[in-house]
Amino acid sequence: MVIGLDISTSCIGICYMTDSGRLIKLEHLVLESKENNDQFKIIEKSLLFKEKLKEELNDMEGISKNIHHVFVESPQGGSQNPTTQSMLFAMNTLCCYHIENLFSFKPKMITVREARQIFLPEFLHINKQGKKVWSYTKLKKADPKFQIKEYVRKRVDEKENKIEWIYKKRDQSIHKYSYDQSDAYVVAFSGLRKYGVLTK
């Protein structure tokens, strides 16, 4: 069994999946902290994640012994806010540290682009130079309202059709936490493919 994680400083998407790609559990953890100092805030949030993971594994009746891979989405650079970016990298590092302590092995990393390339092969095409390129630019041009996160969520929903997504109470639109969950699913599934656990 494997775990897929989409880690941010406000919410973590968590997916439990068998080695054959069967979904066991999909959830999210909202991270809140009363600390005023950013560094202490990140430490507190990472400890919340650690405790949540320990509780979940205890509730799943010793299933932690069967977990032999944890896949984590690599934090992306490029943020215009250097503080936000540094906090994201720090949070990711601390969570990976807790994972190694809990399971006695290092998590395996996968970038968001790698994960989506594996999960969404329909966006792979051959360019004019004869090279394989993964891009949804044409779809975005055809539909200005196109959002890759919503596309990913719908593809996950098609694959599982039993997920209870989170909706905003105000207007019943999809809540951002749903995207954390669908991203965690993609990380778990694509991690299985990338690291050769799931070959079919």
mmCIF file of the C-alpha atoms, coordinates in Angstrom:
data_MODEL
# 
_entry.id   MODEL 
# 
loop_
_atom_site.group_PDB 
_atom_site.id 
_atom_site.type_symbol 
_atom_site.label_atom_id 
_atom_site.label_alt_id 
_atom_site.label_comp_id 
_atom_site.label_asym_id 
_atom_site.label_entity_id 
_atom_site.label_seq_id 
_atom_site.pdbx_PDB_ins_code 
_atom_site.Cartn_x 
_atom_site.Cartn_y 
_atom_site.Cartn_z 
_atom_site.occupancy 
_atom_site.B_iso_or_equiv 
_atom_site.pdbx_formal_charge 
_atom_site.auth_seq_id 
_atom_site.auth_comp_id 
_atom_site.auth_asym_id 
_atom_site.auth_atom_id 
_atom_site.pdbx_PDB_model_num 
ATOM 1   C CA . MET A 1 1   ? 0.000   0.000  0.000   1.00 0.00 ? 1   MET A CA 1 
ATOM 2   C CA . VAL A 1 2   ? 1.091   3.597  -0.655  1.00 0.00 ? 2   VAL A CA 1 
ATOM 3   C CA . ILE A 1 3   ? 0.272   7.116  0.465   1.00 0.00 ? 3   ILE A CA 1 
ATOM 4   C CA . GLY A 1 4   ? 0.126   10.123 -1.856  1.00 0.00 ? 4   GLY A CA 1 
ATOM 5   C CA . LEU A 1 5   ? 0.513   13.611 -0.375  1.00 0.00 ? 5   LEU A CA 1 
ATOM 6   C CA . ASP A 1 6   ? -0.131  17.088 -1.716  1.00 0.00 ? 6   ASP A CA 1 
ATOM 7   C CA . ILE A 1 7   ? 1.480   19.311 0.916   1.00 0.00 ? 7   ILE A CA 1 
ATOM 8   C CA . SER A 1 8   ? 0.872   23.019 1.398   1.00 0.00 ? 8   SER A CA 1 
ATOM 9   C CA . THR A 1 9   ? 1.003   25.343 4.396   1.00 0.00 ? 9   THR A CA 1 
ATOM 10  C CA . SER A 1 10  ? -2.796  25.564 4.699   1.00 0.00 ? 10  SER A CA 1 
ATOM 11  C CA . CYS A 1 11  ? -4.059  22.101 3.755   1.00 0.00 ? 11  CYS A CA 1 
ATOM 12  C CA . ILE A 1 12  ? -2.658  18.652 2.960   1.00 0.00 ? 12  ILE A CA 1 
ATOM 13  C CA . GLY A 1 13  ? -4.374  16.238 0.599   1.00 0.00 ? 13  GLY A CA 1 
ATOM 14  C CA . ILE A 1 14  ? -3.913  12.598 1.661   1.00 0.00 ? 14  ILE A CA 1 
ATOM 15  C CA . CYS A 1 15  ? -4.570  9.506  -0.447  1.00 0.00 ? 15  CYS A CA 1 
ATOM 16  C CA . TYR A 1 16  ? -4.253  5.869  0.615   1.00 0.00 ? 16  TYR A CA 1 
ATOM 17  C CA . MET A 1 17  ? -4.032  3.461  -2.319  1.00 0.00 ? 17  MET A CA 1 
ATOM 18  C CA . THR A 1 18  ? -3.188  -0.199 -2.887  1.00 0.00 ? 18  THR A CA 1 
ATOM 19  C CA . ASP A 1 19  ? -0.218  -1.236 -5.026  1.00 0.00 ? 19  ASP A CA 1 
ATOM 20  C CA . SER A 1 20  ? -2.693  -2.085 -7.794  1.00 0.00 ? 20  SER A CA 1 
ATOM 21  C CA . GLY A 1 21  ? -4.078  1.464  -7.839  1.00 0.00 ? 21  GLY A CA 1 
ATOM 22  C CA . ARG A 1 22  ? -7.297  0.828  -5.890  1.00 0.00 ? 22  ARG A CA 1 
ATOM 23  C CA . LEU A 1 23  ? -8.398  3.755  -3.773  1.00 0.00 ? 23  LEU A CA 1 
ATOM 24  C CA . ILE A 1 24  ? -8.719  3.015  -0.058  1.00 0.00 ? 24  ILE A CA 1 
ATOM 25  C CA . LYS A 1 25  ? -9.193  6.470  1.431   1.00 0.00 ? 25  LYS A CA 1 
ATOM 26  C CA . LEU A 1 26  ? -9.047  10.069 0.211   1.00 0.00 ? 26  LEU A CA 1 
ATOM 27  C CA . GLU A 1 27  ? -9.103  12.983 2.630   1.00 0.00 ? 27  GLU A CA 1 
ATOM 28  C CA . HIS A 1 28  ? -7.569  16.319 3.574   1.00 0.00 ? 28  HIS A CA 1 
ATOM 29  C CA . LEU A 1 29  ? -6.143  17.963 6.664   1.00 0.00 ? 29  LEU A CA 1 
ATOM 30  C CA . VAL A 1 30  ? -6.767  21.664 7.240   1.00 0.00 ? 30  VAL A CA 1 
ATOM 31  C CA . LEU A 1 31  ? -3.774  23.229 9.010   1.00 0.00 ? 31  LEU A CA 1 
ATOM 32  C CA . GLU A 1 32  ? -4.314  25.950 11.574  1.00 0.00 ? 32  GLU A CA 1 
ATOM 33  C CA . SER A 1 33  ? -1.868  27.491 14.022  1.00 0.00 ? 33  SER A CA 1 
ATOM 34  C CA . LYS A 1 34  ? -2.115  30.030 16.854  1.00 0.00 ? 34  LYS A CA 1 
ATOM 35  C CA . GLU A 1 35  ? 1.566   30.901 16.572  1.00 0.00 ? 35  GLU A CA 1 
ATOM 36  C CA . ASN A 1 36  ? 2.494   34.417 15.441  1.00 0.00 ? 36  ASN A CA 1 
ATOM 37  C CA . ASN A 1 37  ? 6.015   33.572 14.291  1.00 0.00 ? 37  ASN A CA 1 
ATOM 38  C CA . ASP A 1 38  ? 6.050   32.084 10.769  1.00 0.00 ? 38  ASP A CA 1 
ATOM 39  C CA . GLN A 1 39  ? 8.751   29.534 11.589  1.00 0.00 ? 39  GLN A CA 1 
ATOM 40  C CA . PHE A 1 40  ? 6.992   28.272 14.706  1.00 0.00 ? 40  PHE A CA 1 
ATOM 41  C CA . LYS A 1 41  ? 3.743   28.227 12.745  1.00 0.00 ? 41  LYS A CA 1 
ATOM 42  C CA . ILE A 1 42  ? 5.234   25.867 10.159  1.00 0.00 ? 42  ILE A CA 1 
ATOM 43  C CA . ILE A 1 43  ? 6.677   23.600 12.853  1.00 0.00 ? 43  ILE A CA 1 
ATOM 44  C CA . GLU A 1 44  ? 3.297   23.400 14.607  1.00 0.00 ? 44  GLU A CA 1 
ATOM 45  C CA . LYS A 1 45  ? 1.501   22.629 11.346  1.00 0.00 ? 45  LYS A CA 1 
ATOM 46  C CA . SER A 1 46  ? 3.963   19.886 10.442  1.00 0.00 ? 46  SER A CA 1 
ATOM 47  C CA . LEU A 1 47  ? 3.402   18.310 13.872  1.00 0.00 ? 47  LEU A CA 1 
ATOM 48  C CA . LEU A 1 48  ? -0.364  18.395 13.256  1.00 0.00 ? 48  LEU A CA 1 
ATOM 49  C CA . PHE A 1 49  ? 0.288   16.441 10.063  1.00 0.00 ? 49  PHE A CA 1 
ATOM 50  C CA . LYS A 1 50  ? 2.454   13.924 11.926  1.00 0.00 ? 50  LYS A CA 1 
ATOM 51  C CA . GLU A 1 51  ? -0.231  13.349 14.585  1.00 0.00 ? 51  GLU A CA 1 
ATOM 52  C CA . LYS A 1 52  ? -2.965  13.052 11.945  1.00 0.00 ? 52  LYS A CA 1 
ATOM 53  C CA . LEU A 1 53  ? -0.984  10.412 10.076  1.00 0.00 ? 53  LEU A CA 1 
ATOM 54  C CA . LYS A 1 54  ? -0.317  8.470  13.274  1.00 0.00 ? 54  LYS A CA 1 
ATOM 55  C CA . GLU A 1 55  ? -4.016  8.553  14.219  1.00 0.00 ? 55  GLU A CA 1 
ATOM 56  C CA . GLU A 1 56  ? -5.098  7.422  10.760  1.00 0.00 ? 56  GLU A CA 1 
ATOM 57  C CA . LEU A 1 57  ? -2.654  4.531  10.725  1.00 0.00 ? 57  LEU A CA 1 
ATOM 58  C CA . ASN A 1 58  ? -3.766  3.420  14.208  1.00 0.00 ? 58  ASN A CA 1 
ATOM 59  C CA . ASP A 1 59  ? -7.404  3.555  13.104  1.00 0.00 ? 59  ASP A CA 1 
ATOM 60  C CA . MET A 1 60  ? -6.612  1.428  10.055  1.00 0.00 ? 60  MET A CA 1 
ATOM 61  C CA . GLU A 1 61  ? -5.742  -1.560 12.235  1.00 0.00 ? 61  GLU A CA 1 
ATOM 62  C CA . GLY A 1 62  ? -2.021  -1.939 11.727  1.00 0.00 ? 62  GLY A CA 1 
ATOM 63  C CA . ILE A 1 63  ? -2.181  -1.312 8.008   1.00 0.00 ? 63  ILE A CA 1 
ATOM 64  C CA . SER A 1 64  ? 0.897   0.918  8.398   1.00 0.00 ? 64  SER A CA 1 
ATOM 65  C CA . LYS A 1 65  ? 3.004   -2.260 8.312   1.00 0.00 ? 65  LYS A CA 1 
ATOM 66  C CA . ASN A 1 66  ? 1.899   -2.726 4.708   1.00 0.00 ? 66  ASN A CA 1 
ATOM 67  C CA . ILE A 1 67  ? 2.835   0.791  3.602   1.00 0.00 ? 67  ILE A CA 1 
ATOM 68  C CA . HIS A 1 68  ? 6.106   0.644  1.723   1.00 0.00 ? 68  HIS A CA 1 
ATOM 69  C CA . HIS A 1 69  ? 5.967   3.857  -0.333  1.00 0.00 ? 69  HIS A CA 1 
ATOM 70  C CA . VAL A 1 70  ? 4.975   7.434  0.427   1.00 0.00 ? 70  VAL A CA 1 
ATOM 71  C CA . PHE A 1 71  ? 4.846   9.713  -2.613  1.00 0.00 ? 71  PHE A CA 1 
ATOM 72  C CA . VAL A 1 72  ? 5.079   13.471 -2.092  1.00 0.00 ? 72  VAL A CA 1 
ATOM 73  C CA . GLU A 1 73  ? 4.463   16.203 -4.643  1.00 0.00 ? 73  GLU A CA 1 
ATOM 74  C CA . SER A 1 74  ? 7.621   18.301 -4.906  1.00 0.00 ? 74  SER A CA 1 
ATOM 75  C CA . PRO A 1 75  ? 7.083   21.955 -3.954  1.00 0.00 ? 75  PRO A CA 1 
ATOM 76  C CA . GLN A 1 76  ? 7.096   24.277 -6.934  1.00 0.00 ? 76  GLN A CA 1 
ATOM 77  C CA . GLY A 1 77  ? 9.266   27.349 -7.169  1.00 0.00 ? 77  GLY A CA 1 
ATOM 78  C CA . GLY A 1 78  ? 8.420   30.534 -9.014  1.00 0.00 ? 78  GLY A CA 1 
ATOM 79  C CA . SER A 1 79  ? 6.239   32.238 -6.406  1.00 0.00 ? 79  SER A CA 1 
ATOM 80  C CA . GLN A 1 80  ? 6.360   36.035 -6.490  1.00 0.00 ? 80  GLN A CA 1 
ATOM 81  C CA . ASN A 1 81  ? 6.351   36.011 -2.694  1.00 0.00 ? 81  ASN A CA 1 
ATOM 82  C CA . PRO A 1 82  ? 9.709   34.681 -1.411  1.00 0.00 ? 82  PRO A CA 1 
ATOM 83  C CA . THR A 1 83  ? 8.342   34.242 2.133   1.00 0.00 ? 83  THR A CA 1 
ATOM 84  C CA . THR A 1 84  ? 5.463   32.087 0.925   1.00 0.00 ? 84  THR A CA 1 
ATOM 85  C CA . GLN A 1 85  ? 7.828   30.013 -1.184  1.00 0.00 ? 85  GLN A CA 1 
ATOM 86  C CA . SER A 1 86  ? 10.329  29.489 1.627   1.00 0.00 ? 86  SER A CA 1 
ATOM 87  C CA . MET A 1 87  ? 7.515   28.475 4.020   1.00 0.00 ? 87  MET A CA 1 
ATOM 88  C CA . LEU A 1 88  ? 6.223   25.938 1.493   1.00 0.00 ? 88  LEU A CA 1 
ATOM 89  C CA . PHE A 1 89  ? 9.667   24.380 1.091   1.00 0.00 ? 89  PHE A CA 1 
ATOM 90  C CA . ALA A 1 90  ? 10.138  24.330 4.868   1.00 0.00 ? 90  ALA A CA 1 
ATOM 91  C CA . MET A 1 91  ? 6.745   22.667 5.390   1.00 0.00 ? 91  MET A CA 1 
ATOM 92  C CA . ASN A 1 92  ? 7.522   20.062 2.753   1.00 0.00 ? 92  ASN A CA 1 
ATOM 93  C CA . THR A 1 93  ? 10.909  19.313 4.318   1.00 0.00 ? 93  THR A CA 1 
ATOM 94  C CA . LEU A 1 94  ? 9.463   18.942 7.832   1.00 0.00 ? 94  LEU A CA 1 
ATOM 95  C CA . CYS A 1 95  ? 6.658   16.654 6.640   1.00 0.00 ? 95  CYS A CA 1 
ATOM 96  C CA . CYS A 1 96  ? 9.176   14.475 4.790   1.00 0.00 ? 96  CYS A CA 1 
ATOM 97  C CA . TYR A 1 97  ? 11.236  14.312 7.985   1.00 0.00 ? 97  TYR A CA 1 
ATOM 98  C CA . HIS A 1 98  ? 8.180   13.129 9.959   1.00 0.00 ? 98  HIS A CA 1 
ATOM 99  C CA . ILE A 1 99  ? 7.389   10.542 7.278   1.00 0.00 ? 99  ILE A CA 1 
ATOM 100 C CA . GLU A 1 100 ? 10.888  9.093  7.503   1.00 0.00 ? 100 GLU A CA 1 
ATOM 101 C CA . ASN A 1 101 ? 10.611  8.885  11.302  1.00 0.00 ? 101 ASN A CA 1 
ATOM 102 C CA . LEU A 1 102 ? 7.202   7.187  11.125  1.00 0.00 ? 102 LEU A CA 1 
ATOM 103 C CA . PHE A 1 103 ? 8.024   4.633  8.425   1.00 0.00 ? 103 PHE A CA 1 
ATOM 104 C CA . SER A 1 104 ? 11.824  4.325  8.594   1.00 0.00 ? 104 SER A CA 1 
ATOM 105 C CA . PHE A 1 105 ? 12.179  5.097  4.888   1.00 0.00 ? 105 PHE A CA 1 
ATOM 106 C CA . LYS A 1 106 ? 12.417  8.271  2.856   1.00 0.00 ? 106 LYS A CA 1 
ATOM 107 C CA . PRO A 1 107 ? 9.408   9.460  0.841   1.00 0.00 ? 107 PRO A CA 1 
ATOM 108 C CA . LYS A 1 108 ? 9.708   9.503  -2.932  1.00 0.00 ? 108 LYS A CA 1 
ATOM 109 C CA . MET A 1 109 ? 9.224   12.800 -4.720  1.00 0.00 ? 109 MET A CA 1 
ATOM 110 C CA . ILE A 1 110 ? 7.264   13.504 -7.877  1.00 0.00 ? 110 ILE A CA 1 
ATOM 111 C CA . THR A 1 111 ? 6.746   16.903 -9.515  1.00 0.00 ? 111 THR A CA 1 
ATOM 112 C CA . VAL A 1 112 ? 3.268   18.140 -10.340 1.00 0.00 ? 112 VAL A CA 1 
ATOM 113 C CA . ARG A 1 113 ? 4.191   18.048 -14.039 1.00 0.00 ? 113 ARG A CA 1 
ATOM 114 C CA . GLU A 1 114 ? 5.415   14.446 -13.853 1.00 0.00 ? 114 GLU A CA 1 
ATOM 115 C CA . ALA A 1 115 ? 2.280   13.400 -11.988 1.00 0.00 ? 115 ALA A CA 1 
ATOM 116 C CA . ARG A 1 116 ? -0.064  15.059 -14.474 1.00 0.00 ? 116 ARG A CA 1 
ATOM 117 C CA . GLN A 1 117 ? 1.833   13.736 -17.494 1.00 0.00 ? 117 GLN A CA 1 
ATOM 118 C CA . ILE A 1 118 ? 1.331   10.196 -16.220 1.00 0.00 ? 118 ILE A CA 1 
ATOM 119 C CA . PHE A 1 119 ? -2.284  10.669 -15.127 1.00 0.00 ? 119 PHE A CA 1 
ATOM 120 C CA . LEU A 1 120 ? -3.371  12.722 -18.160 1.00 0.00 ? 120 LEU A CA 1 
ATOM 121 C CA . PRO A 1 121 ? -1.740  11.088 -21.210 1.00 0.00 ? 121 PRO A CA 1 
ATOM 122 C CA . GLU A 1 122 ? -4.395  12.741 -23.432 1.00 0.00 ? 122 GLU A CA 1 
ATOM 123 C CA . PHE A 1 123 ? -2.332  15.941 -23.303 1.00 0.00 ? 123 PHE A CA 1 
ATOM 124 C CA . LEU A 1 124 ? 0.720   14.271 -24.820 1.00 0.00 ? 124 LEU A CA 1 
ATOM 125 C CA . HIS A 1 125 ? 1.291   15.068 -28.495 1.00 0.00 ? 125 HIS A CA 1 
ATOM 126 C CA . ILE A 1 126 ? 4.065   15.250 -31.070 1.00 0.00 ? 126 ILE A CA 1 
ATOM 127 C CA . ASN A 1 127 ? 5.221   18.789 -31.896 1.00 0.00 ? 127 ASN A CA 1 
ATOM 128 C CA . LYS A 1 128 ? 6.543   20.090 -35.218 1.00 0.00 ? 128 LYS A CA 1 
ATOM 129 C CA . GLN A 1 129 ? 10.051  18.978 -34.290 1.00 0.00 ? 129 GLN A CA 1 
ATOM 130 C CA . GLY A 1 130 ? 8.822   15.422 -33.782 1.00 0.00 ? 130 GLY A CA 1 
ATOM 131 C CA . LYS A 1 131 ? 9.256   15.520 -30.000 1.00 0.00 ? 131 LYS A CA 1 
ATOM 132 C CA . LYS A 1 132 ? 6.745   14.363 -27.401 1.00 0.00 ? 132 LYS A CA 1 
ATOM 133 C CA . VAL A 1 133 ? 5.245   17.357 -25.624 1.00 0.00 ? 133 VAL A CA 1 
ATOM 134 C CA . TRP A 1 134 ? 2.737   17.481 -22.773 1.00 0.00 ? 134 TRP A CA 1 
ATOM 135 C CA . SER A 1 135 ? 0.551   20.565 -22.948 1.00 0.00 ? 135 SER A CA 1 
ATOM 136 C CA . TYR A 1 136 ? -3.084  21.628 -22.487 1.00 0.00 ? 136 TYR A CA 1 
ATOM 137 C CA . THR A 1 137 ? -2.551  25.050 -24.109 1.00 0.00 ? 137 THR A CA 1 
ATOM 138 C CA . LYS A 1 138 ? -4.887  24.266 -27.047 1.00 0.00 ? 138 LYS A CA 1 
ATOM 139 C CA . LEU A 1 139 ? -7.675  23.318 -24.678 1.00 0.00 ? 139 LEU A CA 1 
ATOM 140 C CA . LYS A 1 140 ? -7.162  26.498 -22.673 1.00 0.00 ? 140 LYS A CA 1 
ATOM 141 C CA . LYS A 1 141 ? -7.266  28.626 -25.820 1.00 0.00 ? 141 LYS A CA 1 
ATOM 142 C CA . ALA A 1 142 ? -10.480 26.929 -26.931 1.00 0.00 ? 142 ALA A CA 1 
ATOM 143 C CA . ASP A 1 143 ? -12.075 27.456 -23.515 1.00 0.00 ? 143 ASP A CA 1 
ATOM 144 C CA . PRO A 1 144 ? -10.891 30.547 -21.577 1.00 0.00 ? 144 PRO A CA 1 
ATOM 145 C CA . LYS A 1 145 ? -12.608 29.199 -18.449 1.00 0.00 ? 145 LYS A CA 1 
ATOM 146 C CA . PHE A 1 146 ? -10.585 25.970 -18.562 1.00 0.00 ? 146 PHE A CA 1 
ATOM 147 C CA . GLN A 1 147 ? -8.933  25.149 -15.232 1.00 0.00 ? 147 GLN A CA 1 
ATOM 148 C CA . ILE A 1 148 ? -6.454  22.265 -15.034 1.00 0.00 ? 148 ILE A CA 1 
ATOM 149 C CA . LYS A 1 149 ? -7.245  21.603 -11.345 1.00 0.00 ? 149 LYS A CA 1 
ATOM 150 C CA . GLU A 1 150 ? -10.942 21.125 -12.115 1.00 0.00 ? 150 GLU A CA 1 
ATOM 151 C CA . TYR A 1 151 ? -10.084 18.951 -15.118 1.00 0.00 ? 151 TYR A CA 1 
ATOM 152 C CA . VAL A 1 152 ? -7.901  16.767 -12.885 1.00 0.00 ? 152 VAL A CA 1 
ATOM 153 C CA . ARG A 1 153 ? -10.657 16.501 -10.262 1.00 0.00 ? 153 ARG A CA 1 
ATOM 154 C CA . LYS A 1 154 ? -13.212 15.445 -12.873 1.00 0.00 ? 154 LYS A CA 1 
ATOM 155 C CA . ARG A 1 155 ? -10.842 12.799 -14.250 1.00 0.00 ? 155 ARG A CA 1 
ATOM 156 C CA . VAL A 1 156 ? -10.350 11.433 -10.720 1.00 0.00 ? 156 VAL A CA 1 
ATOM 157 C CA . ASP A 1 157 ? -14.134 11.469 -10.258 1.00 0.00 ? 157 ASP A CA 1 
ATOM 158 C CA . GLU A 1 158 ? -14.616 9.538  -13.517 1.00 0.00 ? 158 GLU A CA 1 
ATOM 159 C CA . LYS A 1 159 ? -12.078 6.963  -12.388 1.00 0.00 ? 159 LYS A CA 1 
ATOM 160 C CA . GLU A 1 160 ? -13.596 6.429  -8.932  1.00 0.00 ? 160 GLU A CA 1 
ATOM 161 C CA . ASN A 1 161 ? -17.194 7.820  -9.101  1.00 0.00 ? 161 ASN A CA 1 
ATOM 162 C CA . LYS A 1 162 ? -17.640 7.353  -5.353  1.00 0.00 ? 162 LYS A CA 1 
ATOM 163 C CA . ILE A 1 163 ? -15.747 10.285 -3.893  1.00 0.00 ? 163 ILE A CA 1 
ATOM 164 C CA . GLU A 1 164 ? -17.560 12.751 -1.655  1.00 0.00 ? 164 GLU A CA 1 
ATOM 165 C CA . TRP A 1 165 ? -16.085 16.087 -2.685  1.00 0.00 ? 165 TRP A CA 1 
ATOM 166 C CA . ILE A 1 166 ? -16.145 19.185 -0.491  1.00 0.00 ? 166 ILE A CA 1 
ATOM 167 C CA . TYR A 1 167 ? -18.372 22.068 -1.595  1.00 0.00 ? 167 TYR A CA 1 
ATOM 168 C CA . LYS A 1 168 ? -18.585 25.672 -0.432  1.00 0.00 ? 168 LYS A CA 1 
ATOM 169 C CA . LYS A 1 169 ? -21.641 26.278 1.718   1.00 0.00 ? 169 LYS A CA 1 
ATOM 170 C CA . ARG A 1 170 ? -22.216 29.704 0.192   1.00 0.00 ? 170 ARG A CA 1 
ATOM 171 C CA . ASP A 1 171 ? -22.805 28.687 -3.430  1.00 0.00 ? 171 ASP A CA 1 
ATOM 172 C CA . GLN A 1 172 ? -22.179 24.917 -3.529  1.00 0.00 ? 172 GLN A CA 1 
ATOM 173 C CA . SER A 1 173 ? -19.202 25.341 -5.845  1.00 0.00 ? 173 SER A CA 1 
ATOM 174 C CA . ILE A 1 174 ? -16.186 23.058 -5.482  1.00 0.00 ? 174 ILE A CA 1 
ATOM 175 C CA . HIS A 1 175 ? -14.084 23.919 -2.442  1.00 0.00 ? 175 HIS A CA 1 
ATOM 176 C CA . LYS A 1 176 ? -10.330 24.256 -2.850  1.00 0.00 ? 176 LYS A CA 1 
ATOM 177 C CA . TYR A 1 177 ? -9.851  21.369 -0.411  1.00 0.00 ? 177 TYR A CA 1 
ATOM 178 C CA . SER A 1 178 ? -11.351 19.071 -3.039  1.00 0.00 ? 178 SER A CA 1 
ATOM 179 C CA . TYR A 1 179 ? -8.445  19.965 -5.316  1.00 0.00 ? 179 TYR A CA 1 
ATOM 180 C CA . ASP A 1 180 ? -5.960  19.089 -2.567  1.00 0.00 ? 180 ASP A CA 1 
ATOM 181 C CA . GLN A 1 181 ? -7.618  15.664 -2.414  1.00 0.00 ? 181 GLN A CA 1 
ATOM 182 C CA . SER A 1 182 ? -7.638  15.098 -6.175  1.00 0.00 ? 182 SER A CA 1 
ATOM 183 C CA . ASP A 1 183 ? -3.992  16.199 -6.406  1.00 0.00 ? 183 ASP A CA 1 
ATOM 184 C CA . ALA A 1 184 ? -3.081  13.701 -3.664  1.00 0.00 ? 184 ALA A CA 1 
ATOM 185 C CA . TYR A 1 185 ? -4.854  10.965 -5.658  1.00 0.00 ? 185 TYR A CA 1 
ATOM 186 C CA . VAL A 1 186 ? -2.857  11.857 -8.779  1.00 0.00 ? 186 VAL A CA 1 
ATOM 187 C CA . VAL A 1 187 ? 0.388   11.860 -6.766  1.00 0.00 ? 187 VAL A CA 1 
ATOM 188 C CA . ALA A 1 188 ? -0.374  8.367  -5.396  1.00 0.00 ? 188 ALA A CA 1 
ATOM 189 C CA . PHE A 1 189 ? -1.415  6.901  -8.758  1.00 0.00 ? 189 PHE A CA 1 
ATOM 190 C CA . SER A 1 190 ? 1.405   8.513  -10.743 1.00 0.00 ? 190 SER A CA 1 
ATOM 191 C CA . GLY A 1 191 ? 3.948   7.633  -8.054  1.00 0.00 ? 191 GLY A CA 1 
ATOM 192 C CA . LEU A 1 192 ? 2.979   3.981  -8.474  1.00 0.00 ? 192 LEU A CA 1 
ATOM 193 C CA . ARG A 1 193 ? 3.656   4.312  -12.204 1.00 0.00 ? 193 ARG A CA 1 
ATOM 194 C CA . LYS A 1 194 ? 6.826   6.382  -11.982 1.00 0.00 ? 194 LYS A CA 1 
ATOM 195 C CA . TYR A 1 195 ? 8.541   4.052  -9.525  1.00 0.00 ? 195 TYR A CA 1 
ATOM 196 C CA . GLY A 1 196 ? 7.475   0.844  -11.275 1.00 0.00 ? 196 GLY A CA 1 
ATOM 197 C CA . VAL A 1 197 ? 5.079   -0.504 -8.630  1.00 0.00 ? 197 VAL A CA 1 
ATOM 198 C CA . LEU A 1 198 ? 2.085   -0.391 -10.989 1.00 0.00 ? 198 LEU A CA 1 
ATOM 199 C CA . THR A 1 199 ? 2.974   -1.489 -14.498 1.00 0.00 ? 199 THR A CA 1 
ATOM 200 C CA . LYS A 1 200 ? -0.398  -2.281 -16.082 1.00 0.00 ? 200 LYS A CA 1 
# 
